[in-house]
Amino acid sequence: MASTSSIFSFFLLFASLNLAYCTSDLILTIVNNCPYPIWPAIQPNHGHPVLQNGGFHLDKLSHRSFPAPQTQWSGRIWARTNCISSYANHLTCATGECGGRLECAGAGGATPATLAQINIHHGNADFSSYGVSLVDGFNIPMTVTPHEGKGKCPVVGCKENLLATCPDPLKLHSKSGGVVGCKSGCEAFNTDKLCCRNSFSSQQNCQPSNYSDFFKKACPATFTYAHDSPSLSHECSSPRELKVIFCH
C-alpha cells in the first residue's frame, strides 16, 4: 500500500511523547455493516505487534472485537473486497489484497483502499488518535467511532459510497466490468505533482487537486492528499472502545 505517513505527522508527534500505559482495557471492534462479506486487514507500524494475525474473514452484518495492546500501538486497518479463496490461507481480492494471503501477517495492501490510521495509548493522558485516509483512494465506506472517551472524540471517516460517483479516470474495474475502487489521482496518473513527491513533497508545494477535491467534497472528515488536514480535530482520552465500521 502506498505510504501515507506524511499525512499523519500528528500521529508521529504524539508517538514521540512519553508512552502511557493502559488505565483501562481498550477494545478494538471491526464492524461489517455491508450486505456482503469483507476481509479486514491490519498492518502495524514498525516495531508494533501484528494483531489478529493481520487479517480475517468477516461475514455480512457481523463484527469482531478483541483486546487492544496494553501499551502504545499504531497501525492501519482496511477492508479487502470481492475475495475468493482457492486453498488454505490464500486469498485473491479485487481490492486491498495483501500478497494473496488471508492473514496478512504485517504486510500492506494493494491500492485503492479506504484506510484507517490508529494510534492508541500515547501521551500523558492515554490519548487515542485516529483518522481515515483517502490518499490511497477508496474501496468501501468506513468510519472510526470511539466510545466513552474524554475530551474531543468525534466520529470521522467517509460514509458515502464513492464508487457510484467516482470520476471515470479514477475508476478501478473488476474483471467482470463493475467498479470496485476509486483510485487517487496519484495512482491514476503517477505524476510528481499529484503524488506530492520530489519538488512537490513540501507542505508548501503539495497542494490539493481536482481529484483530491472530489474526495474532500464527499467526505470532509478525511485526509485526501499528502499534506491535507481533515475538518475535525480530536484529543480523545481513554476511550473504552474504538470501532472501525464498514458501510452504514
C-alpha positions as MATLAB code, in Angstrom:
seq = 'MASTSSIFSFFLLFASLNLAYCTSDLILTIVNNCPYPIWPAIQPNHGHPVLQNGGFHLDKLSHRSFPAPQTQWSGRIWARTNCISSYANHLTCATGECGGRLECAGAGGATPATLAQINIHHGNADFSSYGVSLVDGFNIPMTVTPHEGKGKCPVVGCKENLLATCPDPLKLHSKSGGVVGCKSGCEAFNTDKLCCRNSFSSQQNCQPSNYSDFFKKACPATFTYAHDSPSLSHECSSPRELKVIFCH';
ca = [
       0.000    0.000    0.000;
       1.320    3.447   -0.854;
       2.859    5.350    2.049;
       0.604    7.843    3.801;
       2.963    8.650    6.664;
       3.293   12.329    5.796;
      -0.406   12.964    6.294;
      -0.219   11.547    9.791;
       2.549   13.758   11.154;
       0.455   14.391   14.227;
       0.453   10.669   14.970;
       4.232   10.668   14.838;
       4.341   13.730   17.050;
       2.130   12.075   19.640;
       4.127    8.868   19.421;
       7.287   10.796   20.316;
       5.744   11.820   23.648;
       6.059    9.725   26.782;
       4.284    6.430   26.327;
       1.274    5.920   28.552;
       0.251    2.583   29.922;
      -3.320    1.419   29.666;
      -5.511    2.636   32.522;
      -8.482    0.609   31.288;
      -8.979   -2.274   28.893;
      -9.432   -0.827   25.421;
     -11.395   -2.907   22.932;
     -10.963   -2.700   19.172;
     -14.031   -3.714   17.182;
     -14.258   -4.245   13.431;
     -17.848   -3.982   12.206;
     -19.138   -5.131    8.814;
     -22.451   -3.412    8.191;
     -22.209   -4.193    4.481;
     -24.685   -6.562    2.791;
     -21.723   -8.665    1.648;
     -18.667  -10.250    3.300;
     -15.363   -8.418    3.647;
     -11.866   -9.432    4.722;
     -10.477   -6.826    7.148;
      -6.710   -6.390    7.268;
      -4.498   -4.869    9.971;
      -0.918   -3.678    9.469;
       1.103   -2.437   12.441;
       3.575    0.393   12.111;
       7.236   -0.570   12.501;
       8.060   -2.024   15.881;
       4.488   -2.870   16.881;
       2.911   -6.347   17.025;
       0.600   -7.805   14.401;
      -2.991   -8.009   15.655;
      -5.354  -10.861   14.777;
      -2.675  -12.379   12.506;
      -3.106   -9.377   10.229;
      -6.401  -10.348    8.605;
      -9.562  -12.421    8.716;
     -12.972  -13.021    7.140;
     -15.989  -11.068    8.395;
     -19.422  -12.082    7.195;
     -22.087   -9.521    6.311;
     -23.754   -7.750    9.243;
     -21.270   -9.105   11.765;
     -18.359   -7.879   13.866;
     -15.217   -8.993   15.676;
     -13.998   -7.476   18.951;
     -10.592   -8.075   20.512;
      -8.432   -6.511   23.238;
      -6.083   -3.752   22.101;
      -2.444   -3.895   23.186;
      -1.905   -2.618   26.711;
       0.768   -0.122   25.650;
       1.213    2.321   22.780;
       0.364    0.823   19.387;
      -0.157    2.305   15.946;
      -1.130    0.905   12.589;
      -3.666    0.859    9.802;
      -6.844   -1.040    9.044;
      -8.612   -1.547    5.717;
     -11.030   -3.949    4.043;
     -10.398   -6.372    1.220;
     -13.381   -6.871   -1.050;
     -14.649   -9.415   -3.570;
     -12.249  -12.094   -2.395;
     -12.001  -15.729   -3.478;
     -10.151  -18.397   -1.507;
      -8.728  -21.191   -3.631;
      -6.835  -23.040   -0.864;
      -5.808  -22.625    2.778;
      -4.677  -19.097    3.708;
      -4.699  -17.991    0.056;
      -6.964  -15.138   -0.959;
      -7.426  -13.317   -4.246;
      -9.243   -9.994   -3.849;
     -10.480   -7.265   -6.154;
      -9.239   -4.574   -3.742;
      -6.921   -4.350   -0.740;
      -5.133   -7.650   -1.329;
      -2.016   -8.294    0.784;
       0.058  -10.624   -1.324;
      -2.653  -13.231   -1.820;
      -2.915  -14.195    1.858;
      -5.881  -14.461    4.227;
      -3.681  -13.469    7.180;
      -1.577  -10.513    6.069;
       0.987  -11.047    8.878;
       2.158   -7.424    8.789;
       2.039   -6.880    5.028;
       0.364   -3.861    3.437;
      -2.448   -3.971    0.915;
      -2.983   -3.022   -2.702;
      -4.498    0.341   -3.564;
      -7.073    1.773   -3.919;
      -8.341    1.218   -0.388;
     -10.039    3.307    2.275;
      -7.630    3.361    5.192;
      -8.000    3.896    8.951;
      -4.899    5.034   10.836;
      -4.962    4.460   14.586;
      -2.543    5.367   17.379;
      -3.578    4.264   20.879;
      -2.204    4.723   24.424;
       0.073    7.671   23.706;
       0.773   10.869   25.578;
       0.349   11.550   29.278;
      -3.467   11.404   29.083;
      -3.709    7.985   27.380;
      -4.779    9.504   24.074;
      -6.208    7.601   21.138;
      -5.732    9.305   17.778;
      -7.469    8.087   14.648;
      -8.152    9.211   11.100;
      -9.500    7.931    7.798;
      -7.442    8.441    4.657;
      -8.497    8.514    1.014;
      -4.966    9.424   -0.068;
      -4.644    5.877   -1.428;
      -8.112    6.018   -2.961;
     -11.417    4.446   -1.914;
     -12.898    0.974   -1.999;
     -15.539    0.907    0.758;
     -17.259    3.338    3.166;
     -15.531    3.489    6.562;
     -15.757    5.422    9.827;
     -13.915    5.266   13.139;
     -16.205    5.659   16.160;
     -14.887    5.981   19.752;
     -16.972    5.128   22.797;
     -16.776    6.520   26.333;
     -13.715    8.666   25.704;
     -12.984   12.001   27.377;
     -12.337   15.246   25.524;
     -12.817   15.612   21.763;
     -13.851   12.237   20.372;
     -15.662   12.786   17.054;
     -16.727   10.162   14.556;
     -14.532   10.546   11.465;
     -14.477    8.946    8.049;
     -16.417    8.530    4.849;
     -19.970    7.193    4.895;
     -20.603    7.831    1.197;
     -20.246    5.084   -1.393;
     -17.922    6.893   -3.796;
     -17.899    4.049   -6.312;
     -21.140    5.394   -7.749;
     -19.772    8.900   -8.338;
     -16.073    8.196   -8.973;
     -14.693   10.185  -11.951;
     -14.077    7.980  -14.974;
     -10.258    8.393  -14.976;
     -10.112    7.111  -11.390;
     -12.364    4.070  -11.706;
     -10.948    0.615  -10.991;
     -12.955   -2.067  -12.772;
     -13.216   -5.722  -11.858;
     -12.704   -8.434  -14.434;
     -16.474   -8.535  -14.876;
     -16.564   -4.802  -15.577;
     -18.042   -3.436  -12.356;
     -16.441   -0.542  -10.476;
     -14.736   -1.906   -7.342;
     -12.465    1.004   -6.434;
     -11.815    4.694   -6.952;
      -8.128    5.470   -7.431;
      -6.289    8.511   -6.176;
      -5.021   10.976   -8.741;
      -1.511    9.819   -7.862;
      -2.249    6.192   -8.644;
      -4.169    7.013  -11.810;
      -1.601    9.379  -13.350;
       1.643    8.842  -11.380;
       2.886   12.429  -11.616;
       5.137   14.129   -9.076;
       2.569   16.882   -8.580;
      -0.369   14.574   -7.845;
       1.818   12.261   -5.738;
       3.402   15.157   -3.777;
       6.913   13.851   -4.359;
      10.297   15.279   -5.370;
       9.895   19.060   -5.845;
       6.248   18.811   -4.745;
       6.944   16.974   -1.476;
       6.935   20.012    0.825;
       3.823   21.271    2.548;
       4.052   24.490    0.544;
       4.239   22.762   -2.849;
       1.946   19.808   -2.135;
      -1.481   21.165   -2.970;
      -4.977   19.705   -3.476;
      -6.062   18.749   -6.982;
      -9.381   18.313   -8.739;
      -9.138   14.630   -7.847;
      -8.458   15.128   -4.134;
     -11.214   17.771   -4.118;
     -13.667   15.098   -5.306;
     -12.872   13.016   -2.207;
     -12.822   16.023    0.125;
     -16.196   17.337   -1.022;
     -17.832   13.967   -0.421;
     -16.011   13.186    2.824;
     -14.587   16.311    4.503;
     -13.507   14.461    7.673;
     -10.808   12.504    5.814;
      -7.280   13.005    4.518;
      -7.327   13.346    0.726;
      -3.746   14.287   -0.212;
      -0.356   14.054    1.465;
      -0.412   17.316    3.460;
      -4.152   17.510    3.952;
      -5.766   18.289    7.306;
      -9.289   16.991    7.894;
     -12.001   19.301    9.182;
     -12.346   17.554   12.560;
      -9.663   17.546   15.240;
      -9.643   15.355   18.317;
      -7.814   14.573   21.524;
      -9.711   11.532   22.741;
      -8.528   10.333   26.140;
      -9.071    6.798   27.450;
     -11.908    5.556   25.216;
     -13.416    2.243   26.243;
     -13.753    1.059   22.627;
     -12.724    2.084   19.138;
     -14.988    0.805   16.354;
     -13.872    0.681   12.726;
     -17.176    0.428   10.866;
     -17.501   -0.564    7.214;
     -20.712    0.547    5.455;
     -23.616    2.226    7.269;
];
